[in-house]
């Protein structure tokens, strides 16, 4: 029997509900972010289907009212009832800075963030 995802998870996730976009070479599809971590995201897709997207897929999240955007190239790890677990494959420096700050603000415990950052470089 497999271990539940929450027990296998190496990175702390923080709730972060916002609209976002999944894009590929064919266009964009709206999604709803449920949570974020330094290594991925959990998103819901309105029609529950990502089969029309081709690799590479980019998750784009606009941050507040500014022009700042968090972008990561992702792969789909799992799906359950239209909610997809995404793994970050590539992220630019600016996006990583935004993501680190979001996780840091929402975790409330610096030691957990430091542990996750150390796990990224191992």
PyMOL commands that set and color helices and strands:
alter all, ss='L'
color gray80, all
select helices_A, chain A and resi 5-8+93-107+110-120
alter helices_A, ss='H'
color red, helices_A
select strands_A, chain A and resi 14-24+27-37+40-44+57-62+69-80+83-91
alter strands_A, ss='S'
color yellow, strands_A
deselect
rebuild
show_as cartoon
